[in-house]
């Protein structure tokens, strides 16, 4: 395996890892936001009754 092929392979693996990390962070953020909204809605419903 020559040096340029190794460089390309490591770059692709690094790029995939970066995209995966970004998607995971986005999904965690969306899930936390949804959970917070549900808790707020439950709190407001409970306080009205």
Secondary structure, DSSP 8 states (H G I E B T S, - for coil): --HHHHHHHHHHHHHHHHHHHHHHHHHHHHHHHHHHHHHHHHHHHHHH-
